[in-house]
C-alpha cells in the first residue's frame, strides 16, 4: 500500500510540476500566504465506477469545492496497471491546514453535495477507499 501510494504521489507531483516548467527557466506560482497547504487525494473506485466518479467531479464536485474555499489544482488518471481504469488522483490547495479542516466540514454538510452524492450512488457505492496526504512546498518548489 505504501509503495503504491508513494508511486501515485510521485506521478501526480511530477506531472503537476512539469506544467510549470518552461524551457530552462523555472516559473514559481506563489500563494497568498506562507501557511498554504496542498492535499493529494487518491480515490480508488470499485470496478467499472471510475466514469461515474469522473462525471460527478466534472459536473458538480469541483464547483462545490470552490464554494467552500478549496482550490482545485489538478486531476489525473493513472495510465498503467494496476491503477489504470479505477483510480482518480487530484490535488487541492488551502490557505492553511485549519482552513482545510473547515472547508471539508462545510463541504460534507453541503445540501447540494449530499444530493449529488446520493444520486451518483443510486446503483451502488463508487469509491472503495481514499488516500489523503497533506503536503507543504519545499523552498525549491515551483509552486508555493
Secondary structure as UniProt FT lines:
FT   HELIX           2..18
FT   TURN            19..20
FT   STRAND          21..22
FT   TURN            23..24
FT   STRAND          25..26
FT   TURN            34..35
FT   STRAND          37..45
FT   TURN            47..48
FT   HELIX           50..56
FT   HELIX           57..61
FT   HELIX           62..67
FT   TURN            68..69
FT   STRAND          71..76
FT   TURN            81..85
FT   STRAND          87..94
FT   HELIX           97..109
FT   HELIX           111..120
FT   TURN            121..123
FT   STRAND          127..135
FT   TURN            139..140
//
